[in-house]
Amino acid sequence: MSSTTVLVTGANGYIAQHLVQQLLLSGYKVIGTIRTKEKAERYSKLFNNENLTLEVVPKLESKGAIDEVLKQHPDITVVAHLATPPTSGNDIENEIIKPTVDFAKNVFASIKTHAPQVTRVIYASSIFVMEPPNKLFDTTHPLKDNTWHELTFDQSKSDKMLAYCYSKRIAEELVWEFVETENPNFKLSTILPGGSYGPLVFDEDVTDPMPSSSNFLCQLVTLKKEDPIPQFGLPTTDVRDVARAIIVAFNSGAAVGKRLVAVNGKSTSDLLVELISKYFPDKYDLPDVSVDVSQFAIDQFDKSNEVLGLKYIPLDRTVIDSVSQVLRVKEKGTS
């Protein structure tokens, strides 16, 4: 059991829910921020744990947004900043790029000013700060722990995915610069997960569409034999392993001052379809595929792997658990 109190921003997010669950199971006290009262009440009931307190913070992009949370909970010594703005808006600059950077800027400034007792901060970055999706499978250019993409604002401002890649890089650069120039009491680590797949924490959240990056995996099960497979691929991580990596990072002295890539390999939509067909042959009749894994660039994350020391959940298990959850919920709905 741990006496540590952890603040998790965006606590109802896909990765954040798994982090909250794992922290609670390990005996941590958790303070989470959520945008609305309705969602705070919903997840308080779902988690049903006296060690969890959910605070409503409508706009993390506002200066001082978490000041009161930090003042009310002086026992917080670890912060995991996972919150990101929704990417559904059409104003890319003001609804994706600027809020992503402001989230990080405001949270870090508030910690320094109002929570000098905080000793560790984990910033959830992304594999997309290394390269945009169209370059992640470049076999001539494997990624390393210290890789950064070179997207410009002008290249990013008209495409939501590129805007996300750009904004996450700017935000990660900002938090490293903040630590260097502001010299706060806390030590920083950043976690760079791949595209996260895996089951949701609660069956109650399984909807159509799914409220997470796992929605892509669930869309694949709707394909028919004659349908073309949407072409998409990226480095991947089971969502449960991303949460584990964050916990390892804030408990590890070796993680201090490091950007840690938490990636278990690469996947394409063809590979995911192949795995769904393999493990659920009686449930789905999906298109035939032939996966050439030789086209997957071999990335070099030796330093990250050494610090994290994780035995990652295999992609097969991720697919099995994800699809099984969808089937379970579907069967409940028809019973």
N, C-alpha and C positions, 0 to 999 in steps of 0.2 A: 504493500500500500504506500502511496505517495502523499506527502503533505503539500505538494506544489500546486499552485493555482495557475492555470493557463488561460489566457484570453485568446479566443479564436474569432477572427472577424469573418463575416459572411457565413455564420455557423450552419445555415440551412443549405449551403451549396453541396454539390455532389461529393467532392473530396472532403470538404469540411465535416459533413455528417459522419463519414467514416472516421475522421480524426477524433471528433467528439466521442463517438462510440468507443474507440480504442482507449482514449484517455480515461473515460469513466470506468471501463472494465479494469483498468490498471490502478484505479483508486485516486486519480487526479481530481481536483476540483476544477470545474470548467465554467468560465464566463464567456458567453457567446453574443455577438452582435447580429441582429436581424433587422431588415428594413421596416417590417410592419408588425403591428400588434397582433394581427390575425395569425401570421406565420409564427410569431413567438409563442403564442398560446398553443398552436397546433403541435409544434415540435416539443414543447414542454410536456405535453400529454403523451406524445409518442415515445420520447426517451424515458419519461417517468422515473427520474433519478434526482434525489435530493442534492446531489453534488453538482447539478447543472443549473445555472442561472442564465436566462436569455434576456438581453437588454435591447430595446428598440432604438436603433440609430438609423433614421430615415435616409440621411445623405452623408455617406462617408467622404464625398467630395467636398463637403463644407469644412472650412477651417475650424478646428476645435471640436469636430463631431464626436470624438470619443473622450473628450476631457472629463465629462461627468462620470462616465463609466469607470475611468481610471481613478477618479477621486473617491468614488463609492466603493471601490474594491482595491484597497491598498495592499492586499495580500497577493495580487498578481505579480509574478516574477518572470513569467515566460509569455511572450506574445507570438502567435502564429498568424501572420497576415495573409489570409487567403481570399478575401473579398475582391471581386472584380465587377465592373459595371456590366449590365446586360448589353449584348451586341445586336439587339433587334432594331435599334433606332436607325434612321436614315441620315442623320447629321453625323457623319463619321468623325469629324474633328471634335465636335462638342459632346457627343454621346459615347464615344469609344476612347479616342486618344487622350483627350484632356482629362476625363474622369479617372482613367486608369492611373495616370501619373499623379493626379491630385489625391487619390486614395492613399497612395504610398507616402507622398509628401506630408499629408496631414496626420496620418497615423504615427509616423516616425517623429514628427515634431511634438505631438502630444505626449508620446512616451517620454521623450527627453524632458519635457517641461513638468509633467504631472506624475510621472512614475519612475523616480530615480532608483527605486528598488528593483526594477526589471533588470535581469542579468543576461537574458538570451532572447533574441528575436529571430524568427524564421520567416523569410519572405518567400512566398510561393511564386516562383517565376515560371518559365515554360521552356520546353525544348525549342519552341519557335523563336526564342531570342537568339538561337544559334543559326538557324536558316529558315526561310519560308518553306512552305510545303513542297513547292516545285523543285527544291534542291535537296531535300532530305534523303533522297535515294541516289544521289550522285556518287557512283562507285569510285570516281577519281578524286573525291573530296570528302574523305571520312571526317566525321565530327570528333572533336577532342574536348576535354573538360573546359578549355579556355576559349572555345570558338564563339564568335559574335557575328551576327549577320550585319550587312551594310545597307539595309533599306533606308531610303530617305523619306522625309515627310511627303514630298511631292509624289513619290512612287506609291505611297500608302493611302493617301487621302481619298481615293476613289474606289477602294476595295475593302470590304469589311475584314476579310481574313488577313490581308496585308496590314491593315490598320491595327489589328490585334497584335500581330507579330511586332510591328514597330513600337506600339505603345508599351508592350511588356519589356522590350529591350530598354527603352528610355526609362521606364520605372525602375528596372533593376540597376541600371547605371546610376540613377538618382540615389537609391538607398545605399549603394557602396560609397558614393561621393559624400552622402550625409554622414556616414560613420567616420569617414576620413577627415572631414572638415569640422564637424560639430563635436567630435570626441565624446559621445554619450557614455553613460555607465554600462550600457549593454553591449554584448558581442553579437555580431551578425553572421548568419549563414543563409544562403539561398538554396532552394530546392528547385530543380528543373525537371519536372516529370514529362514523360512522353504523353501522347494522347491516351487518356484514361478510359479504360473499359472495365466492366465488372458490374456485379449486382448493386442495386440500391440498398441502403440500410433498411428501409421500410417497404414492405410490399404495398402499403397504402399509397406510395408515390409512383407506382407503376401505372403509367397512363399512356395514351396515344395522342400526341407524341410524348416520348420520354423527356423528362426535364433535365437532361444532361448530355454529355458527349456520347454516352452509351446509346443514344437515340439512333445513331448511324448503324450500329450493330443490329438493333431491333428492326430497322427498316429492311435490312437484308433478308430477314426471314419471310418477308412479304413477297419476295420475288417469285415469279413463276418460271417454269423450265425454259420457256422461250425468251424470257426477258434478258436484255443486256445488263451486265453487272456494272454499276457505276464505278468508275475508276478513281480510287483514292487510296492513299497509303501514308503511313507515318510511323515513327518510333512509338512504341506503346509501353504502357505500364498498367498493371492491375491497380485499380483505384485503392484497394486495401493496402497495397505496397507503398503507394504514395503517402498514405497516412502513417504507415510504419516508419518510412524514411524521415518524416518530419519529427517524430518522437525520438528516433535515434539521433538526429542532428542536434536537438537542443539538450540532449543528455551527454553529448560527446565533446570532449575537449579538442579532439582532432578535427572536429567540424568547424571550429571557430575560424571566421574569416575565409571560409571556403564557399564556392558555388559547387553544388553537388548534383550531378545528373543522375536521376533515378529512372533508368530505362532498362527494360528487359528484352529488347529486340525490336524488330520491325514487323509490321503487318500491312497487308493490302486487303482491299475488299475481296479479291479473289481468294486469298488465304482464309479469310473469315468465312466465306461461303463454303469453302472446302471443309472447314472444321465443323460448321453447323451440320452439313450433310453427313459427315462422318459419325457424329455423336447423336444425331436425331434423324436417322434415315426414315423412320416411320411417321415423322411429324411434318416434314417439309419435302417438297419436290423442287429443289433449286437448280439453277443452271449448272451445267458441267464446267469444270475449270481445270486448268493445269498450272500449278504454281512453280515458277522458276526462282527459287530462293537465291540463286547465284547472283541475281541482279540486286540483292540487298547489300548496300554498302556496310562494311564492318567498321563500326565506330570504336573509338578508343577512349573509354571512360575509366581507365585503370585507377586513377587517383580517387575518383568518386566511389568506385566499387570497394576500394580498400577502406575508406572511411565508413561507408554505410554498412558494409558487411552483410548485406541482405541476401537471403536465398529467395529469389523472386518466384512468385506464383506463375506457373507456365501458362502460356496463352491458351492452351487447350482447356485448362481448368477455368480460366476467365470466361471463355465462351460457354462452357458447360453450365457454370453457375448463373451467368447472365440469362441465357435462353431458358434454363430451368425455372428461374424466377418468373419470367414472362408467361411461360406455360402454366405454372402454378396459379398465378393470378387469373389467367384466362379461364382455367378450369373452375376456380372458385366462383367466377362471375356467371358461369353457365350451369352451375350445380343447383 
